[in-house]
Amino acid sequence: MGLDVVLYRLVHPGPGRRRPSYSSVQVVADPRDVLVDLLARVRGGGRTPLLDRLDPGGELVVAVGQVPQLLAELRCLGEAAGNPAEVEQVRRLVGLARRCLRDHDVQLRFEGD
């Protein structure tokens, strides 16, 4: 049960459409539960309140305004990383979060199975 992180871009509604929609731009997949296992080790320690809300079976949307907090919490996650796969997963997540700071028409979603 992995926890994929997906970067979505806002697609503005065209004529005749009332609601905007989102299109997937980039995915950091977690097929081997690397992120899930890493989150289990830091959960509840008080340093990662946003990440503590993640549910491997649900979804959490991180708005652009929450990205600075997410980056701080990803640093904590990186400190807990104990093997190269975990370090790489955190590095890729930091890249997505930084992209959110540059492109304000995007959002991150943590999507469980």
N, CA, C and O atoms as a GROMACS GRO file, in nm:
protein
  452
    1MET      N    1   0.085  -0.117   0.000
    1MET     CA    2   0.000   0.000   0.000
    1MET      C    3   0.089   0.124   0.000
    1MET      O    4   0.124   0.174   0.107
    2GLY      N    5   0.127   0.173  -0.116
    2GLY     CA    6   0.214   0.288  -0.127
    2GLY      C    7   0.141   0.420  -0.109
    2GLY      O    8   0.018   0.425  -0.108
    3LEU      N    9   0.218   0.524  -0.096
    3LEU     CA   10   0.164   0.658  -0.082
    3LEU      C   11   0.232   0.743  -0.188
    3LEU      O   12   0.343   0.794  -0.168
    4ASP      N   13   0.164   0.759  -0.302
    4ASP     CA   14   0.219   0.835  -0.412
    4ASP      C   15   0.196   0.984  -0.388
    4ASP      O   16   0.098   1.023  -0.326
    5VAL      N   17   0.288   1.065  -0.439
    5VAL     CA   18   0.274   1.210  -0.430
    5VAL      C   19   0.266   1.262  -0.573
    5VAL      O   20   0.354   1.237  -0.655
    6VAL      N   21   0.157   1.336  -0.601
    6VAL     CA   22   0.129   1.380  -0.736
    6VAL      C   23   0.123   1.532  -0.739
    6VAL      O   24   0.056   1.594  -0.656
    7LEU      N   25   0.192   1.591  -0.836
    7LEU     CA   26   0.186   1.734  -0.860
    7LEU      C   27   0.081   1.758  -0.967
    7LEU      O   28   0.091   1.705  -1.078
    8TYR      N   29  -0.018   1.837  -0.934
    8TYR     CA   30  -0.127   1.869  -1.027
    8TYR      C   31  -0.120   2.016  -1.066
    8TYR      O   32  -0.087   2.102  -0.984
    9ARG      N   33  -0.150   2.044  -1.192
    9ARG     CA   34  -0.158   2.181  -1.241
    9ARG      C   35  -0.305   2.216  -1.264
    9ARG      O   36  -0.382   2.136  -1.317
   10LEU      N   37  -0.341   2.337  -1.224
   10LEU     CA   38  -0.476   2.388  -1.243
   10LEU      C   39  -0.502   2.410  -1.392
   10LEU      O   40  -0.423   2.474  -1.461
   11VAL      N   41  -0.613   2.356  -1.439
   11VAL     CA   42  -0.657   2.378  -1.576
   11VAL      C   43  -0.779   2.469  -1.567
   11VAL      O   44  -0.884   2.428  -1.518
   12HIS      N   45  -0.763   2.591  -1.614
   12HIS     CA   46  -0.871   2.688  -1.604
   12HIS      C   47  -0.988   2.646  -1.693
   12HIS      O   48  -0.967   2.595  -1.803
   13PRO      N   49  -1.109   2.668  -1.645
   13PRO     CA   50  -1.225   2.627  -1.724
   13PRO      C   51  -1.237   2.710  -1.851
   13PRO      O   52  -1.210   2.830  -1.853
   14GLY      N   53  -1.278   2.644  -1.955
   14GLY     CA   54  -1.301   2.713  -2.081
   14GLY      C   55  -1.446   2.756  -2.091
   14GLY      O   56  -1.522   2.742  -1.995
   15PRO      N   57  -1.484   2.806  -2.204
   15PRO     CA   58  -1.623   2.848  -2.223
   15PRO      C   59  -1.718   2.730  -2.200
   15PRO      O   60  -1.696   2.620  -2.250
   16GLY      N   61  -1.823   2.755  -2.125
   16GLY     CA   62  -1.922   2.651  -2.098
   16GLY      C   63  -1.887   2.561  -1.980
   16GLY      O   64  -1.970   2.479  -1.941
   17ARG      N   65  -1.770   2.575  -1.923
   17ARG     CA   66  -1.732   2.495  -1.806
   17ARG      C   67  -1.731   2.586  -1.684
   17ARG      O   68  -1.678   2.697  -1.689
   18ARG      N   69  -1.789   2.538  -1.577
   18ARG     CA   70  -1.799   2.620  -1.457
   18ARG      C   71  -1.682   2.602  -1.361
   18ARG      O   72  -1.640   2.696  -1.295
   19ARG      N   73  -1.632   2.482  -1.354
   19ARG     CA   74  -1.529   2.451  -1.254
   19ARG      C   75  -1.394   2.429  -1.318
   19ARG      O   76  -1.384   2.375  -1.428
   20PRO      N   77  -1.290   2.472  -1.247
   20PRO     CA   78  -1.157   2.437  -1.294
   20PRO      C   79  -1.131   2.288  -1.267
   20PRO      O   80  -1.199   2.227  -1.185
   21SER      N   81  -1.034   2.234  -1.334
   21SER     CA   82  -0.995   2.096  -1.308
   21SER      C   83  -0.843   2.092  -1.294
   21SER      O   84  -0.775   2.194  -1.311
   22TYR      N   85  -0.791   1.976  -1.262
   22TYR     CA   86  -0.648   1.961  -1.242
   22TYR      C   87  -0.595   1.850  -1.331
   22TYR      O   88  -0.663   1.750  -1.356
   23SER      N   89  -0.474   1.869  -1.379
   23SER     CA   90  -0.408   1.770  -1.463
   23SER      C   91  -0.277   1.727  -1.395
   23SER      O   92  -0.201   1.810  -1.347
   24SER      N   93  -0.253   1.597  -1.392
   24SER     CA   94  -0.132   1.543  -1.333
   24SER      C   95  -0.010   1.586  -1.413
   24SER      O   96  -0.007   1.572  -1.536
   25VAL      N   97   0.091   1.638  -1.343
   25VAL     CA   98   0.212   1.687  -1.408
   25VAL      C   99   0.332   1.597  -1.379
   25VAL      O  100   0.410   1.566  -1.469
   26GLN      N  101   0.344   1.555  -1.253
   26GLN     CA  102   0.459   1.474  -1.212
   26GLN      C  103   0.418   1.387  -1.094
   26GLN      O  104   0.340   1.430  -1.009
   27VAL      N  105   0.471   1.266  -1.089
   27VAL     CA  106   0.437   1.172  -0.983
   27VAL      C  107   0.565   1.118  -0.920
   27VAL      O  108   0.660   1.082  -0.989
   28VAL      N  109   0.565   1.114  -0.786
   28VAL     CA  110   0.667   1.041  -0.712
   28VAL      C  111   0.595   0.920  -0.652
   28VAL      O  112   0.525   0.931  -0.552
   29ALA      N  113   0.615   0.807  -0.717
   29ALA     CA  114   0.546   0.684  -0.676
   29ALA      C  115   0.616   0.621  -0.555
   29ALA      O  116   0.734   0.646  -0.529
   30ASP      N  117   0.540   0.539  -0.484
   30ASP     CA  118   0.592   0.471  -0.365
   30ASP      C  119   0.552   0.323  -0.368
   30ASP      O  120   0.485   0.275  -0.277
   31PRO      N  121   0.592   0.250  -0.474
   31PRO     CA  122   0.545   0.112  -0.488
   31PRO      C  123   0.600   0.017  -0.381
   31PRO      O  124   0.541  -0.089  -0.357
   32ARG      N  125   0.711   0.052  -0.318
   32ARG     CA  126   0.770  -0.037  -0.216
   32ARG      C  127   0.746   0.015  -0.075
   32ARG      O  128   0.812  -0.030   0.019
   33ASP      N  129   0.654   0.108  -0.058
   33ASP     CA  130   0.618   0.163   0.073
   33ASP      C  131   0.734   0.230   0.145
   33ASP      O  132   0.738   0.233   0.268
   34VAL      N  133   0.828   0.284   0.071
   34VAL     CA  134   0.942   0.353   0.132
   34VAL      C  135   0.893   0.473   0.213
   34VAL      O  136   0.933   0.491   0.328
   35LEU      N  137   0.807   0.554   0.153
   35LEU     CA  138   0.754   0.672   0.223
   35LEU      C  139   0.666   0.631   0.340
   35LEU      O  140   0.674   0.691   0.447
   36VAL      N  141   0.583   0.531   0.320
   36VAL     CA  142   0.495   0.485   0.427
   36VAL      C  143   0.576   0.440   0.549
   36VAL      O  144   0.543   0.476   0.662
   37ASP      N  145   0.680   0.364   0.526
   37ASP     CA  146   0.764   0.315   0.636
   37ASP      C  147   0.837   0.430   0.705
   37ASP      O  148   0.847   0.432   0.828
   38LEU      N  149   0.887   0.524   0.628
   38LEU     CA  150   0.958   0.638   0.684
   38LEU      C  151   0.864   0.725   0.768
   38LEU      O  152   0.901   0.770   0.876
   39LEU      N  153   0.745   0.747   0.718
   39LEU     CA  154   0.646   0.827   0.792
   39LEU      C  155   0.608   0.759   0.924
   39LEU      O  156   0.587   0.827   1.025
   40ALA      N  157   0.601   0.628   0.924
   40ALA     CA  158   0.566   0.554   1.047
   40ALA      C  159   0.669   0.578   1.156
   40ALA      O  160   0.635   0.578   1.274
   41ARG      N  161   0.795   0.599   1.118
   41ARG     CA  162   0.900   0.622   1.217
   41ARG      C  163   0.897   0.762   1.278
   41ARG      O  164   0.940   0.780   1.392
   42VAL      N  165   0.846   0.861   1.204
   42VAL     CA  166   0.847   0.998   1.256
   42VAL      C  167   0.711   1.041   1.311
   42VAL      O  168   0.702   1.144   1.379
   43ARG      N  169   0.608   0.966   1.282
   43ARG     CA  170   0.471   1.003   1.319
   43ARG      C  171   0.459   1.025   1.470
   43ARG      O  172   0.507   0.945   1.550
   44GLY      N  173   0.393   1.133   1.505
   44GLY     CA  174   0.363   1.159   1.645
   44GLY      C  175   0.475   1.220   1.725
   44GLY      O  176   0.460   1.238   1.846
   45GLY      N  177   0.586   1.252   1.663
   45GLY     CA  178   0.698   1.310   1.736
   45GLY      C  179   0.686   1.460   1.757
   45GLY      O  180   0.769   1.520   1.826
   46GLY      N  181   0.584   1.521   1.699
   46GLY     CA  182   0.560   1.664   1.716
   46GLY      C  183   0.631   1.754   1.617
   46GLY      O  184   0.606   1.874   1.614
   47ARG      N  185   0.718   1.697   1.534
   47ARG     CA  186   0.793   1.779   1.438
   47ARG      C  187   0.733   1.778   1.298
   47ARG      O  188   0.774   1.855   1.212
   48THR      N  189   0.634   1.690   1.276
   48THR     CA  190   0.577   1.676   1.141
   48THR      C  191   0.424   1.674   1.145
   48THR      O  192   0.364   1.575   1.102
   49PRO      N  193   0.360   1.779   1.195
   49PRO     CA  194   0.214   1.775   1.209
   49PRO      C  195   0.138   1.761   1.077
   49PRO      O  196   0.034   1.696   1.072
   50LEU      N  197   0.190   1.821   0.970
   50LEU     CA  198   0.124   1.807   0.840
   50LEU      C  199   0.139   1.664   0.789
   50LEU      O  200   0.041   1.602   0.747
   51LEU      N  201   0.260   1.611   0.793
   51LEU     CA  202   0.283   1.474   0.747
   51LEU      C  203   0.215   1.371   0.836
   51LEU      O  204   0.181   1.262   0.790
   52ASP      N  205   0.195   1.404   0.963
   52ASP     CA  206   0.125   1.312   1.054
   52ASP      C  207  -0.019   1.291   1.011
   52ASP      O  208  -0.081   1.191   1.049
   53ARG      N  209  -0.073   1.383   0.934
   53ARG     CA  210  -0.213   1.371   0.887
   53ARG      C  211  -0.228   1.276   0.768
   53ARG      O  212  -0.339   1.244   0.728
   54LEU      N  213  -0.116   1.231   0.713
   54LEU     CA  214  -0.123   1.143   0.596
   54LEU      C  215  -0.180   1.007   0.632
   54LEU      O  216  -0.148   0.950   0.737
   55ASP      N  217  -0.264   0.958   0.545
   55ASP     CA  218  -0.327   0.827   0.560
   55ASP      C  219  -0.292   0.745   0.437
   55ASP      O  220  -0.327   0.783   0.326
   56PRO      N  221  -0.222   0.632   0.455
   56PRO     CA  222  -0.184   0.550   0.339
   56PRO      C  223  -0.302   0.502   0.256
   56PRO      O  224  -0.284   0.457   0.143
   57GLY      N  225  -0.422   0.511   0.308
   57GLY     CA  226  -0.539   0.470   0.232
   57GLY      C  227  -0.624   0.586   0.185
   57GLY      O  228  -0.729   0.565   0.126
   58GLY      N  229  -0.580   0.709   0.211
   58GLY     CA  230  -0.660   0.826   0.177
   58GLY      C  231  -0.584   0.925   0.091
   58GLY      O  232  -0.489   0.890   0.021
   59GLU      N  233  -0.628   1.050   0.099
   59GLU     CA  234  -0.567   1.155   0.020
   59GLU      C  235  -0.552   1.281   0.106
   59GLU      O  236  -0.638   1.312   0.188
   60LEU      N  237  -0.443   1.351   0.085
   60LEU     CA  238  -0.421   1.479   0.152
   60LEU      C  239  -0.373   1.578   0.047
   60LEU      O  240  -0.273   1.554  -0.022
   61VAL      N  241  -0.444   1.690   0.035
   61VAL     CA  242  -0.406   1.795  -0.059
   61VAL      C  243  -0.325   1.898   0.018
   61VAL      O  244  -0.367   1.946   0.123
   62VAL      N  245  -0.209   1.932  -0.036
   62VAL     CA  246  -0.123   2.034   0.022
   62VAL      C  247  -0.130   2.156  -0.068
   62VAL      O  248  -0.082   2.154  -0.182
   63ALA      N  249  -0.189   2.262  -0.016
   63ALA     CA  250  -0.201   2.386  -0.093
   63ALA      C  251  -0.067   2.458  -0.098
   63ALA      O  252   0.022   2.430  -0.018
   64VAL      N  253  -0.054   2.549  -0.191
   64VAL     CA  254   0.071   2.622  -0.209
   64VAL      C  255   0.112   2.692  -0.080
   64VAL      O  256   0.231   2.698  -0.049
   65GLY      N  257   0.018   2.744  -0.004
   65GLY     CA  258   0.049   2.813   0.120
   65GLY      C  259   0.106   2.722   0.228
   65GLY      O  260   0.170   2.771   0.321
   66GLN      N  261   0.086   2.593   0.216
   66GLN     CA  262   0.138   2.497   0.313
   66GLN      C  263   0.275   2.442   0.275
   66GLN      O  264   0.336   2.369   0.353
   67VAL      N  265   0.323   2.476   0.157
   67VAL     CA  266   0.448   2.418   0.108
   67VAL      C  267   0.568   2.453   0.195
   67VAL      O  268   0.651   2.366   0.218
   68PRO      N  269   0.583   2.578   0.246
   68PRO     CA  270   0.697   2.604   0.335
   68PRO      C  271   0.697   2.512   0.458
   68PRO      O  272   0.802   2.464   0.500
   69GLN      N  273   0.580   2.487   0.516
   69GLN     CA  274   0.571   2.394   0.629
   69GLN      C  275   0.609   2.254   0.584
   69GLN      O  276   0.682   2.184   0.654
   70LEU      N  277   0.560   2.213   0.467
   70LEU     CA  278   0.593   2.080   0.415
   70LEU      C  279   0.744   2.066   0.396
   70LEU      O  280   0.801   1.962   0.431
   71LEU      N  281   0.809   2.167   0.342
   71LEU     CA  282   0.954   2.160   0.322
   71LEU      C  283   1.027   2.144   0.455
   71LEU      O  284   1.123   2.067   0.464
   72ALA      N  285   0.983   2.215   0.557
   72ALA     CA  286   1.045   2.201   0.689
   72ALA      C  287   1.027   2.059   0.742
   72ALA      O  288   1.119   2.002   0.800
   73GLU      N  289   0.909   2.004   0.723
   73GLU     CA  290   0.881   1.868   0.771
   73GLU      C  291   0.957   1.765   0.688
   73GLU      O  292   0.996   1.661   0.741
   74LEU      N  293   0.977   1.791   0.560
   74LEU     CA  294   1.056   1.699   0.478
   74LEU      C  295   1.202   1.697   0.523
   74LEU      O  296   1.269   1.594   0.510
   75ARG      N  297   1.252   1.809   0.575
   75ARG     CA  298   1.388   1.809   0.631
   75ARG      C  299   1.394   1.712   0.750
   75ARG      O  300   1.491   1.637   0.765
   76CYS      N  301   1.291   1.714   0.834
   76CYS     CA  302   1.285   1.620   0.947
   76CYS      C  303   1.280   1.476   0.896
   76CYS      O  304   1.343   1.387   0.953
   77LEU      N  305   1.204   1.455   0.791
   77LEU     CA  306   1.193   1.322   0.732
   77LEU      C  307   1.329   1.278   0.678
   77LEU      O  308   1.368   1.162   0.693
   78GLY      N  309   1.399   1.370   0.615
   78GLY     CA  310   1.532   1.340   0.563
   78GLY      C  311   1.630   1.302   0.672
   78GLY      O  312   1.716   1.216   0.652
   79GLU      N  313   1.618   1.365   0.788
   79GLU     CA  314   1.704   1.331   0.902
   79GLU      C  315   1.678   1.189   0.951
   79GLU      O  316   1.768   1.123   1.003
   80ALA      N  317   1.554   1.142   0.935
   80ALA     CA  318   1.518   1.008   0.981
   80ALA      C  319   1.548   0.901   0.876
   80ALA      O  320   1.546   0.781   0.906
   81ALA      N  321   1.576   0.944   0.753
   81ALA     CA  322   1.603   0.847   0.646
   81ALA      C  323   1.726   0.765   0.680
   81ALA      O  324   1.831   0.819   0.714
   82GLY      N  325   1.711   0.633   0.669
   82GLY     CA  326   1.820   0.544   0.712
   82GLY      C  327   1.885   0.465   0.601
   82GLY      O  328   1.981   0.392   0.626
   83ASN      N  329   1.835   0.478   0.479
   83ASN     CA  330   1.896   0.404   0.369
   83ASN      C  331   1.884   0.487   0.241
   83ASN      O  332   1.808   0.583   0.237
   84PRO      N  333   1.958   0.451   0.136
   84PRO     CA  334   1.958   0.531   0.013
   84PRO      C  335   1.820   0.546  -0.052
   84PRO      O  336   1.791   0.651  -0.109
   85ALA      N  337   1.736   0.444  -0.043
   85ALA     CA  338   1.601   0.454  -0.103
   85ALA      C  339   1.519   0.561  -0.032
   85ALA      O  340   1.446   0.637  -0.096
   86GLU      N  341   1.530   0.569   0.100
   86GLU     CA  342   1.456   0.670   0.175
   86GLU      C  343   1.510   0.810   0.146
   86GLU      O  344   1.433   0.905   0.129
   87VAL      N  345   1.641   0.823   0.140
   87VAL     CA  346   1.703   0.952   0.109
   87VAL      C  347   1.657   1.000  -0.028
   87VAL      O  348   1.623   1.117  -0.046
   88GLU      N  349   1.656   0.910  -0.125
   88GLU     CA  350   1.614   0.945  -0.262
   88GLU      C  351   1.467   0.983  -0.266
   88GLU      O  352   1.430   1.078  -0.336
   89GLN      N  353   1.383   0.913  -0.194
   89GLN     CA  354   1.240   0.944  -0.192
   89GLN      C  355   1.217   1.085  -0.136
   89GLN      O  356   1.139   1.162  -0.191
   90VAL      N  357   1.285   1.118  -0.027
   90VAL     CA  358   1.272   1.251   0.032
   90VAL      C  359   1.324   1.357  -0.065
   90VAL      O  360   1.263   1.463  -0.080
   91ARG      N  361   1.436   1.330  -0.130
   91ARG     CA  362   1.492   1.425  -0.226
   91ARG      C  363   1.393   1.455  -0.338
   91ARG      O  364   1.378   1.570  -0.379
   92ARG      N  365   1.327   1.352  -0.388
   92ARG     CA  366   1.229   1.370  -0.495
   92ARG      C  367   1.108   1.450  -0.446
   92ARG      O  368   1.054   1.531  -0.521
   93LEU      N  369   1.066   1.427  -0.322
   93LEU     CA  370   0.954   1.502  -0.266
   93LEU      C  371   0.989   1.649  -0.248
   93LEU      O  372   0.906   1.737  -0.272
   94VAL      N  373   1.110   1.676  -0.204
   94VAL     CA  374   1.156   1.814  -0.190
   94VAL      C  375   1.153   1.884  -0.326
   94VAL      O  376   1.116   2.001  -0.335
   95GLY      N  377   1.191   1.813  -0.431
   95GLY     CA  378   1.187   1.870  -0.566
   95GLY      C  379   1.045   1.908  -0.607
   95GLY      O  380   1.024   2.014  -0.666
   96LEU      N  381   0.949   1.822  -0.577
   96LEU     CA  382   0.809   1.855  -0.607
   96LEU      C  383   0.763   1.976  -0.528
   96LEU      O  384   0.696   2.065  -0.582
   97ALA      N  385   0.797   1.980  -0.400
   97ALA     CA  386   0.754   2.091  -0.315
   97ALA      C  387   0.815   2.222  -0.364
   97ALA      O  388   0.747   2.325  -0.368
   98ARG      N  389   0.939   2.220  -0.402
   98ARG     CA  390   1.003   2.342  -0.453
   98ARG      C  391   0.939   2.388  -0.583
   98ARG      O  392   0.928   2.507  -0.610
   99ARG      N  393   0.897   2.293  -0.662
   99ARG     CA  394   0.828   2.329  -0.787
   99ARG      C  395   0.697   2.401  -0.756
   99ARG      O  396   0.656   2.490  -0.830
  100CYS      N  397   0.631   2.362  -0.648
  100CYS     CA  398   0.508   2.429  -0.606
  100CYS      C  399   0.535   2.576  -0.571
  100CYS      O  400   0.452   2.662  -0.598
  101LEU      N  401   0.649   2.602  -0.512
  101LEU     CA  402   0.683   2.741  -0.478
  101LEU      C  403   0.707   2.826  -0.603
  101LEU      O  404   0.680   2.946  -0.602
  102ARG      N  405   0.757   2.763  -0.709
  102ARG     CA  406   0.782   2.836  -0.834
  102ARG      C  407   0.656   2.852  -0.916
  102ARG      O  408   0.632   2.959  -0.973
  103ASP      N  409   0.575   2.748  -0.924
  103ASP     CA  410   0.456   2.745  -1.010
  103ASP      C  411   0.332   2.752  -0.922
  103ASP      O  412   0.290   2.651  -0.866
  104HIS      N  413   0.274   2.868  -0.910
  104HIS     CA  414   0.164   2.885  -0.815
  104HIS      C  415   0.030   2.829  -0.862
  104HIS      O  416  -0.068   2.837  -0.789
  105ASP      N  417   0.024   2.773  -0.981
  105ASP     CA  418  -0.101   2.714  -1.028
  105ASP      C  419  -0.100   2.562  -1.012
  105ASP      O  420  -0.165   2.490  -1.088
  106VAL      N  421  -0.024   2.514  -0.913
  106VAL     CA  422  -0.013   2.371  -0.888
  106VAL      C  423  -0.048   2.338  -0.744
  106VAL      O  424  -0.056   2.427  -0.659
  107GLN      N  425  -0.068   2.211  -0.718
  107GLN     CA  426  -0.088   2.164  -0.582
  107GLN      C  427  -0.032   2.022  -0.572
  107GLN      O  428  -0.021   1.950  -0.672
  108LEU      N  429   0.002   1.983  -0.451
  108LEU     CA  430   0.051   1.849  -0.426
  108LEU      C  431  -0.060   1.768  -0.360
  108LEU      O  432  -0.134   1.819  -0.276
  109ARG      N  433  -0.069   1.644  -0.400
  109ARG     CA  434  -0.163   1.552  -0.336
  109ARG      C  435  -0.089   1.426  -0.298
  109ARG      O  436  -0.023   1.364  -0.382
  110PHE      N  437  -0.100   1.388  -0.172
  110PHE     CA  438  -0.051   1.260  -0.126
  110PHE      C  439  -0.168   1.163  -0.143
  110PHE      O  440  -0.273   1.181  -0.081
  111GLU      N  441  -0.150   1.062  -0.226
  111GLU     CA  442  -0.260   0.972  -0.262
  111GLU      C  443  -0.226   0.829  -0.223
  111GLU      O  444  -0.132   0.769  -0.275
  112GLY      N  445  -0.305   0.776  -0.131
  112GLY     CA  446  -0.287   0.637  -0.088
  112GLY      C  447  -0.359   0.542  -0.180
  112GLY      O  448  -0.437   0.583  -0.266
  113ASP      N  449  -0.332   0.415  -0.159
  113ASP     CA  450  -0.396   0.310  -0.240
  113ASP      C  451  -0.539   0.290  -0.201
  113ASP      O  452  -0.608   0.205  -0.259
   0.00000   0.00000   0.00000
